[in-house]
Amino acid sequence: MNAPGELSPELSPEMLAQRQREVVQALMAVLPTHCLLFREEDTVAYECDGLAAYRRLPLAVALPETESQVQRIAQICQRLNVPIVPRGAGTSLSGGAMPIRNGVVVSLARFRKIIEVDPYARTATVQPGVRNLSISEAAAPYGLYYAPDPSSQIACTIGGNVAENSGGVHCLKYGLTVHNVMRVRAVTMDGEIVEFGSLSPDAPGLDLLAVMIGSEGMFAIVTEVTVKLIPKPQAAQVIMASFDDVVKGGDAVAGIIASGIIPAGLEMMDKPATRAVEEFVNAGYDLDAAAILLCESDGTPEEVSEEIVRMTAVLREHGATRIQISRTEAERLRFWSGRKNAFPAAGRISPDYYCMDGTVPRRSIGPLLARIEEMEKKYNLRCINVFHAGDGNMHPLILFNGNDLDEWHRAEAFGCDILETCVELGGTVTGEHGVGIEKINSMCVQFSPEERDAFHAVKRAFDPAALLNPDKGIPTRARCAEYGKLHVRGGLLPHPELPRF
């Protein structure tokens, strides 16, 4: 049996075919025919998530419709020693939902029921396949909404948000998924139903809810989630501030927070990003600026008016060359539409892009952007920068051509260099996209062997057989030792077992 983070052995084609027959036959005993896919033409749609560079076919894809079916699937896979990868909408950008060799994907796509919206308790209880935006739509008649709003909120599901501890453009003021979820119901690898958290303000015992959120499907399979709802603000306005230098923009972010203001949203984009976005959605961005900041205030009209004045003063103090304040709700939404469409906009100007997710202290935003500019020359690749400036969560988009293997290797090395620079500047390798397979090597740099051993111990407590989404998230000591031997600044220990593109 493999230790967590240790790759499972390769099977011969004959053994793999026999294994598939055994697994499919066992699953057919508990699932209707329409809930099980195993032919290659059917499973190929599940070979990767939003990180399409890494792909692998699963033995089968199970699409359960009830919690009891999830239980039976887990029990069968444990008995047969078959790995499971839980999957939501597949919008993950770190390879967290990519199939495991010789394993089964369990898709929760059919768990789409909004069980209850309680306007008095200000909660919503939903199944994991419910889209993030659907929660706010269901709560809207009561004047409520769900605050975390990832850019993929029209597609991503709440189960995936729980797995990755997703954020969004308003996470600075209202928090990440972990701050907005009260209770998670899930199925363990041995088929036990467990609940983390509660509907009350606190739950007895250890706070395992916080451990479950962000666990990337490695601890249990989520079947139900209760989230907090908050009242829609009476008013909201956003400032678009232009800067002739990206470092000045980064310093302005630190200045706003230092002044005691917590904006509802504080996002930054550099000139290449704004140009790509403007051509895509016509958001009204200043294309002459080296960088723009989007600073939003929400609350009562009086609160918004006062905060906009205070933020404007700070922005000017830090060198803003132009200030534009949204005059209507339509204009406010248009400003945000640009930021939320940055990823698809990048797809229009490059055959492929590689989105990073490092986080740095706010004071290090400027230095990191300067380092990324140097890396563009080093790796001979373009990079556009969009990020949650308020909490230092950076999303550099490295542009490359996936049909050119050398470009892909340079893009990987570029991404690794960015992440390790984030660590060097006092940050971390991931803010909200998770580790998955993408950042597993960088975990060797971020954490000591003893810390990684502690992570493995938590994994074993939930999943002793290491069958839930193994080979991801936490590298083994052996892998890190090999990475240490091969590591050159900006280099990689690749995933040679993974087909690419």
C-alpha positions as CSV (number, residue, x, y, z in Angstrom):
1,M,0.0,0.0,0.0
2,N,1.3,3.4,-0.9
3,A,2.1,6.2,1.5
4,P,0.2,9.5,0.9
5,G,1.8,11.4,-1.9
6,E,3.6,8.3,-3.3
7,L,2.8,7.4,-6.9
8,S,0.9,4.1,-7.4
9,P,2.7,1.4,-9.4
10,E,2.1,1.2,-13.2
11,L,0.0,-1.7,-14.4
12,S,0.5,-3.5,-17.7
13,P,-2.3,-2.9,-20.3
14,E,-3.6,-6.4,-19.7
15,M,-3.6,-6.0,-15.9
16,L,-5.3,-2.5,-16.3
17,A,-8.0,-4.0,-18.5
18,Q,-8.6,-6.7,-16.0
19,R,-8.7,-4.2,-13.2
20,Q,-11.2,-2.1,-15.0
21,R,-13.5,-5.1,-15.6
22,E,-13.4,-5.9,-11.9
23,V,-14.1,-2.3,-10.8
24,V,-16.9,-1.7,-13.3
25,Q,-18.6,-5.0,-12.4
26,A,-18.6,-4.1,-8.7
27,L,-19.9,-0.6,-9.3
28,M,-22.6,-1.9,-11.6
29,A,-24.1,-3.7,-8.7
30,V,-24.8,-0.5,-6.8
31,L,-25.3,2.1,-9.6
32,P,-27.9,2.4,-12.4
33,T,-26.4,2.1,-15.9
34,H,-26.7,5.8,-16.6
35,C,-24.6,6.6,-13.5
36,L,-21.4,4.8,-14.6
37,L,-19.1,5.6,-17.5
38,F,-16.1,3.4,-18.4
39,R,-15.6,3.5,-22.2
40,E,-12.8,5.8,-23.3
41,E,-15.0,8.0,-25.5
42,D,-17.1,8.7,-22.4
43,T,-14.4,9.1,-19.8
44,V,-12.1,11.4,-21.9
45,A,-14.2,14.4,-20.8
46,Y,-12.9,13.8,-17.2
47,E,-9.2,13.3,-18.0
48,C,-8.3,16.8,-16.6
49,D,-9.6,19.8,-14.8
50,G,-9.0,23.4,-15.6
51,L,-5.2,22.7,-15.6
52,A,-5.4,21.0,-19.0
53,A,-1.6,20.5,-19.3
54,Y,-1.9,17.3,-17.2
55,R,-4.2,14.6,-18.3
56,R,-5.0,11.0,-17.5
57,L,-7.9,8.6,-18.1
58,P,-9.7,7.0,-15.1
59,L,-10.8,3.4,-15.0
60,A,-14.3,4.7,-14.6
61,V,-16.4,7.7,-13.8
62,A,-19.2,7.3,-11.2
63,L,-22.0,9.8,-11.2
64,P,-24.0,9.0,-8.0
65,E,-27.4,10.6,-7.4
66,T,-27.8,9.8,-3.7
67,E,-25.6,9.9,-0.6
68,S,-26.1,6.2,-0.1
69,Q,-24.7,5.5,-3.5
70,V,-21.6,7.6,-2.6
71,Q,-21.3,5.4,0.5
72,R,-21.4,2.2,-1.5
73,I,-18.9,3.5,-4.1
74,A,-16.5,4.4,-1.3
75,Q,-16.9,1.0,0.4
76,I,-16.4,-0.9,-2.9
77,C,-13.3,1.1,-3.8
78,Q,-11.8,0.6,-0.3
79,R,-12.4,-3.1,-0.5
80,L,-10.8,-3.3,-4.0
81,N,-8.0,-0.9,-3.0
82,V,-9.0,1.5,-5.8
83,P,-8.2,5.3,-5.5
84,I,-11.1,7.8,-5.7
85,V,-10.9,11.4,-7.0
86,P,-13.9,13.5,-6.0
87,R,-14.9,16.0,-8.7
88,G,-17.2,19.0,-8.9
89,A,-17.4,21.1,-12.0
90,G,-13.8,20.6,-12.9
91,T,-12.8,24.3,-12.8
92,S,-9.9,23.6,-10.5
93,L,-6.6,25.1,-11.8
94,S,-4.1,23.0,-9.9
95,G,-4.9,19.5,-11.2
96,G,-6.7,18.5,-8.0
97,A,-9.5,16.8,-10.0
98,M,-7.3,15.0,-12.5
99,P,-7.8,11.3,-12.3
100,I,-5.5,9.0,-10.5
101,R,-3.8,6.1,-12.3
102,N,-5.9,3.0,-11.9
103,G,-8.6,5.0,-10.0
104,V,-12.2,6.1,-10.2
105,V,-13.6,9.6,-10.5
106,V,-16.6,10.3,-8.4
107,S,-18.5,13.2,-9.9
108,L,-21.0,15.1,-7.7
109,A,-22.4,16.9,-10.7
110,R,-25.9,15.4,-10.1
111,F,-26.1,16.7,-6.5
112,R,-27.7,20.0,-7.6
113,K,-30.4,20.5,-5.1
114,I,-30.8,23.6,-3.0
115,I,-32.2,22.0,0.1
116,E,-33.2,25.0,2.1
117,V,-32.8,28.8,2.2
118,D,-33.5,30.1,5.7
119,P,-33.8,33.9,5.6
120,Y,-34.2,34.1,9.4
121,A,-31.1,32.2,10.2
122,R,-29.5,33.6,7.1
123,T,-28.2,30.3,5.9
124,A,-28.5,28.1,2.8
125,T,-28.1,24.3,2.8
126,V,-27.2,22.9,-0.6
127,Q,-25.8,19.8,-2.3
128,P,-22.2,20.0,-3.5
129,G,-23.1,20.2,-7.2
130,V,-24.9,23.5,-6.8
131,R,-23.1,26.4,-8.6
132,N,-21.7,29.1,-6.5
133,L,-23.8,31.8,-8.2
134,S,-27.0,29.7,-7.9
135,I,-26.9,30.2,-4.1
136,S,-27.0,34.0,-4.4
137,E,-29.8,33.7,-7.0
138,A,-31.8,31.6,-4.6
139,A,-31.2,33.9,-1.7
140,A,-31.9,37.1,-3.7
141,P,-35.7,37.2,-3.1
142,Y,-34.9,37.6,0.6
143,G,-32.3,40.4,0.1
144,L,-29.4,38.1,0.9
145,Y,-26.5,36.6,-1.0
146,Y,-23.4,34.3,-0.6
147,A,-20.3,36.5,-0.4
148,P,-17.4,34.4,-1.8
149,D,-17.4,35.0,-5.6
150,P,-14.6,33.3,-7.5
151,S,-14.2,34.5,-11.1
152,S,-15.6,31.1,-12.2
153,Q,-18.7,31.5,-10.0
154,I,-21.1,30.9,-12.9
155,A,-19.6,27.4,-13.3
156,C,-17.8,26.4,-10.2
157,T,-19.7,24.4,-7.5
158,I,-19.9,24.8,-3.8
159,G,-18.3,21.3,-3.2
160,G,-15.3,22.4,-5.2
161,N,-15.2,25.7,-3.4
162,V,-15.1,23.8,-0.1
163,A,-12.3,21.5,-1.4
164,E,-10.1,24.5,-2.5
165,N,-11.2,27.1,0.1
166,S,-12.1,29.5,-2.8
167,G,-12.1,33.2,-2.5
168,G,-13.0,35.9,-5.0
169,V,-12.9,39.6,-5.6
170,H,-14.8,40.3,-2.4
171,C,-12.9,38.0,-0.1
172,L,-10.9,40.9,1.5
173,K,-13.9,42.2,3.4
174,Y,-16.1,39.1,3.6
175,G,-13.6,36.3,3.8
176,L,-12.9,33.0,2.0
177,T,-15.0,29.9,1.9
178,V,-13.8,28.8,5.3
179,H,-15.2,32.0,6.8
180,N,-18.6,31.5,5.2
181,V,-19.4,27.8,5.7
182,M,-21.0,26.6,8.9
183,R,-21.4,22.9,8.3
184,V,-20.2,20.2,5.9
185,R,-21.6,16.7,5.6
186,A,-19.4,14.1,3.9
187,V,-18.6,10.5,3.3
188,T,-15.3,9.0,4.4
189,M,-13.4,6.4,2.4
190,D,-14.9,3.6,4.5
191,G,-18.4,4.8,3.8
192,E,-19.1,6.6,7.2
193,I,-21.2,9.7,7.1
194,V,-19.6,12.5,9.1
195,E,-20.5,16.1,9.9
196,F,-18.0,19.0,10.4
197,G,-19.2,22.2,12.1
198,S,-22.8,22.8,13.0
199,L,-25.8,25.2,12.5
200,S,-25.0,26.9,15.8
201,P,-22.2,29.5,16.2
202,D,-19.8,26.9,17.5
203,A,-19.5,23.1,17.5
204,P,-18.2,20.8,20.3
205,G,-14.7,19.3,20.1
206,L,-11.9,20.2,17.7
207,D,-12.5,22.6,14.8
208,L,-12.3,20.0,12.1
209,L,-14.5,22.1,9.8
210,A,-11.5,24.4,9.1
211,V,-9.4,21.3,8.4
212,M,-11.9,19.9,6.0
213,I,-12.3,23.1,4.0
214,G,-9.3,23.3,1.7
215,S,-8.4,19.6,2.0
216,E,-8.7,19.2,-1.8
217,G,-10.8,16.0,-1.7
218,M,-8.1,14.1,0.3
219,F,-10.1,13.6,3.5
220,A,-13.8,12.9,2.6
221,I,-16.4,13.3,-0.2
222,V,-18.6,16.3,0.4
223,T,-22.4,15.6,0.1
224,E,-24.0,18.6,1.7
225,V,-22.9,22.1,2.7
226,T,-24.6,24.9,4.9
227,V,-23.3,28.4,4.1
228,K,-23.8,31.8,5.7
229,L,-25.8,34.4,3.8
230,I,-25.5,38.1,4.3
231,P,-27.7,41.1,3.4
232,K,-27.1,42.8,0.1
233,P,-25.5,46.2,0.7
234,Q,-27.7,49.2,0.1
235,A,-25.1,50.9,-2.1
236,A,-21.8,50.1,-3.8
237,Q,-19.3,52.1,-5.8
238,V,-16.0,51.2,-7.3
239,I,-13.0,53.4,-8.0
240,M,-10.8,52.7,-11.1
241,A,-7.4,54.2,-10.2
242,S,-4.6,54.4,-12.8
243,F,-0.9,54.3,-12.1
244,D,2.1,55.0,-14.4
245,D,4.1,52.4,-12.5
246,V,3.1,48.9,-11.2
247,V,5.2,49.4,-8.0
248,K,3.2,52.6,-7.2
249,G,0.0,50.6,-7.6
250,G,1.3,47.9,-5.2
251,D,2.3,50.5,-2.7
252,A,-1.2,52.1,-2.9
253,V,-2.7,48.8,-1.9
254,A,-0.6,48.7,1.2
255,G,-1.5,52.4,1.8
256,I,-5.3,51.8,1.7
257,I,-5.1,49.0,4.3
258,A,-2.7,50.9,6.5
259,S,-5.2,53.8,6.6
260,G,-7.7,51.5,8.3
261,I,-9.9,51.0,5.3
262,I,-11.1,47.5,4.4
263,P,-12.6,47.8,0.9
264,A,-15.3,45.3,-0.3
265,G,-12.9,44.6,-3.2
266,L,-9.4,45.6,-4.1
267,E,-8.1,44.2,-7.3
268,M,-5.1,45.1,-9.5
269,M,-4.3,44.5,-13.2
270,D,-1.2,45.5,-15.2
271,K,-1.2,47.1,-18.6
272,P,-1.0,43.8,-20.7
273,A,-3.9,42.4,-18.7
274,T,-6.1,45.5,-19.1
275,R,-5.4,45.6,-22.8
276,A,-6.4,41.9,-23.2
277,V,-9.5,42.4,-21.2
278,E,-10.6,45.6,-22.8
279,E,-10.5,44.0,-26.3
280,F,-12.7,41.2,-24.9
281,V,-15.4,42.9,-22.8
282,N,-15.0,46.7,-23.3
283,A,-15.0,47.4,-19.6
284,G,-13.9,51.0,-20.0
285,Y,-10.3,50.5,-18.6
286,D,-7.5,53.1,-18.9
287,L,-5.2,51.5,-21.5
288,D,-2.5,54.1,-21.0
289,A,-2.0,53.1,-17.4
290,A,0.9,50.8,-16.4
291,A,-1.5,49.3,-13.8
292,I,-5.1,49.9,-12.6
293,L,-6.6,49.3,-9.2
294,L,-10.3,48.5,-8.7
295,C,-11.3,49.6,-5.2
296,E,-14.9,49.0,-4.1
297,S,-16.9,50.3,-1.2
298,D,-20.2,49.0,-0.1
299,G,-22.7,49.6,2.8
300,T,-25.1,52.4,3.5
301,P,-25.0,55.4,1.0
302,E,-23.4,57.5,3.7
303,E,-20.7,54.9,4.5
304,V,-19.9,54.4,0.8
305,S,-19.7,58.2,0.2
306,E,-17.3,58.7,3.1
307,E,-15.1,55.7,2.2
308,I,-14.8,56.6,-1.5
309,V,-13.5,60.1,-0.4
310,R,-11.0,58.5,1.9
311,M,-9.8,55.9,-0.6
312,T,-9.5,58.6,-3.3
313,A,-7.2,60.6,-1.1
314,V,-4.9,57.6,-0.3
315,L,-4.7,56.7,-4.0
316,R,-3.8,60.2,-5.0
317,E,-1.2,60.3,-2.2
318,H,0.4,57.2,-3.7
319,G,0.6,58.6,-7.2
320,A,-2.6,57.8,-9.0
321,T,-2.6,59.6,-12.3
322,R,-6.4,59.2,-12.9
323,I,-9.4,58.5,-10.7
324,Q,-12.7,57.3,-12.2
325,I,-15.7,56.5,-9.9
326,S,-18.6,54.4,-11.1
327,R,-21.7,56.6,-11.4
328,T,-24.3,53.8,-11.9
329,E,-24.7,50.2,-11.0
330,A,-24.3,49.2,-14.6
331,E,-20.9,51.0,-14.7
332,R,-19.8,49.3,-11.5
333,L,-20.7,45.9,-12.9
334,R,-18.9,46.7,-16.1
335,F,-15.7,47.6,-14.3
336,W,-15.9,44.2,-12.4
337,S,-16.7,42.3,-15.6
338,G,-13.3,43.1,-16.9
339,R,-11.5,41.6,-13.9
340,K,-13.8,38.6,-13.8
341,N,-13.1,37.9,-17.5
342,A,-9.3,38.2,-17.3
343,F,-8.8,34.4,-17.8
344,P,-10.9,34.0,-20.9
345,A,-9.4,37.2,-22.2
346,A,-5.9,35.7,-21.9
347,G,-7.2,32.7,-23.9
348,R,-7.9,35.1,-26.8
349,I,-4.4,36.4,-27.1
350,S,-2.4,33.2,-26.5
351,P,-2.8,29.5,-27.5
352,D,-2.4,28.6,-23.9
353,Y,-1.9,30.2,-20.5
354,Y,-0.6,28.9,-17.1
355,C,-2.2,30.6,-14.1
356,M,-0.2,30.8,-10.9
357,D,-1.6,31.4,-7.4
358,G,1.1,32.6,-5.1
359,T,0.4,34.9,-2.2
360,V,2.7,37.6,-0.7
361,P,2.5,40.2,2.0
362,R,0.9,43.4,0.6
363,R,4.2,45.3,1.0
364,S,5.8,42.7,-1.3
365,I,3.4,43.1,-4.3
366,G,5.6,45.7,-6.0
367,P,8.9,43.8,-5.6
368,L,7.2,40.6,-6.9
369,L,5.9,42.3,-10.0
370,A,9.3,43.7,-10.6
371,R,10.8,40.2,-10.3
372,I,8.2,38.8,-12.7
373,E,9.2,41.4,-15.2
374,E,12.7,40.1,-15.0
375,M,11.5,36.5,-15.3
376,E,9.8,37.3,-18.6
377,K,13.2,38.1,-20.1
378,K,14.8,35.1,-18.4
379,Y,12.2,32.6,-19.8
380,N,11.4,34.5,-23.0
381,L,7.7,34.3,-22.3
382,R,5.0,37.0,-21.7
383,C,3.1,37.2,-18.5
384,I,0.0,39.3,-17.7
385,N,-0.8,40.0,-14.1
386,V,-4.2,40.1,-12.4
387,F,-4.7,39.6,-8.7
388,H,-6.6,40.0,-5.4
389,A,-4.4,42.9,-4.4
390,G,-6.1,43.4,-1.0
391,D,-4.8,40.1,0.4
392,G,-1.7,39.7,-1.9
393,N,-3.1,36.7,-3.8
394,M,-1.3,36.9,-7.1
395,H,-2.6,35.4,-10.4
396,P,0.2,35.9,-13.0
397,L,-0.9,34.4,-16.3
398,I,2.1,33.0,-18.2
399,L,1.3,32.9,-22.0
400,F,2.8,30.1,-24.1
401,N,2.1,27.6,-26.9
402,G,1.3,24.2,-25.7
403,N,2.2,22.6,-29.0
404,D,5.8,23.7,-28.4
405,L,7.2,21.4,-25.7
406,D,10.1,23.7,-25.0
407,E,7.7,26.6,-24.4
408,W,5.7,24.4,-22.0
409,H,8.8,23.5,-20.0
410,R,9.8,27.1,-19.8
411,A,6.3,28.0,-18.7
412,E,6.5,25.4,-15.9
413,A,9.9,26.7,-14.8
414,F,8.6,30.3,-14.9
415,G,5.7,29.3,-12.7
416,C,7.9,27.5,-10.3
417,D,10.2,30.5,-10.1
418,I,7.2,32.8,-9.3
419,L,6.0,30.5,-6.5
420,E,9.4,30.2,-4.9
421,T,9.9,33.9,-5.1
422,C,6.6,34.3,-3.2
423,V,8.0,32.1,-0.5
424,E,11.2,34.1,-0.4
425,L,9.2,37.3,0.0
426,G,7.4,35.9,3.0
427,G,4.4,34.4,1.2
428,T,3.0,31.0,0.2
429,V,2.7,28.9,-2.9
430,T,-1.1,29.0,-3.0
431,G,-3.8,31.3,-2.0
432,E,-7.0,29.7,-3.3
433,H,-6.3,27.3,-6.2
434,G,-4.9,24.5,-4.0
435,V,-1.8,22.4,-4.5
436,G,-3.1,19.5,-6.5
437,I,-0.3,18.1,-8.7
438,E,0.7,21.6,-10.0
439,K,2.5,22.9,-6.8
440,I,3.5,19.6,-5.2
441,N,7.2,20.3,-5.9
442,S,7.0,23.8,-4.5
443,M,5.6,22.3,-1.3
444,C,9.1,20.9,-0.8
445,V,10.5,24.5,-0.6
446,Q,7.7,26.0,1.5
447,F,7.6,23.3,4.3
448,S,10.2,21.4,6.2
449,P,10.2,17.6,6.3
450,E,8.7,17.6,9.8
451,E,5.9,19.9,8.7
452,R,5.1,17.7,5.7
453,D,5.1,14.6,7.9
454,A,2.5,16.3,10.1
455,F,0.4,16.9,7.0
456,H,0.7,13.2,6.1
457,A,-0.4,12.3,9.7
458,V,-3.6,14.3,9.3
459,K,-4.2,12.7,6.0
460,R,-3.8,9.2,7.6
461,A,-6.2,10.1,10.4
462,F,-9.0,10.6,7.8
463,D,-7.9,8.1,5.1
464,P,-5.5,5.4,6.5
465,A,-5.3,3.6,3.2
466,A,-4.4,6.8,1.2
467,L,-7.1,6.1,-1.4
468,L,-8.8,9.5,-1.5
469,N,-7.1,11.7,-4.1
470,P,-3.6,10.3,-3.4
471,D,-0.4,11.5,-5.1
472,K,-1.5,15.1,-4.7
473,G,-1.2,18.0,-2.2
474,I,1.6,16.7,0.0
475,P,4.9,15.4,-1.4
476,T,6.7,12.5,0.2
477,R,10.2,12.8,1.7
478,A,11.5,10.8,-1.2
479,R,10.1,13.2,-3.8
480,C,11.4,16.2,-2.0
481,A,14.8,14.6,-1.6
482,E,14.9,14.1,-5.4
483,Y,13.7,17.6,-6.0
484,G,16.4,18.9,-3.7
485,K,19.1,17.1,-5.8
486,L,17.8,18.3,-9.1
487,H,16.6,21.7,-8.1
488,V,18.1,24.7,-9.8
489,R,16.5,28.1,-9.3
490,G,13.5,28.1,-11.6
491,G,13.9,24.4,-12.4
492,L,11.5,21.6,-11.9
493,L,11.2,18.0,-10.9
494,P,8.6,17.1,-13.6
495,H,5.8,14.7,-13.5
496,P,7.1,12.2,-16.1
497,E,4.2,9.8,-15.7
498,L,1.7,12.5,-16.8
499,P,0.8,13.0,-20.5
500,R,0.9,16.7,-21.4
501,F,-1.3,18.4,-24.0
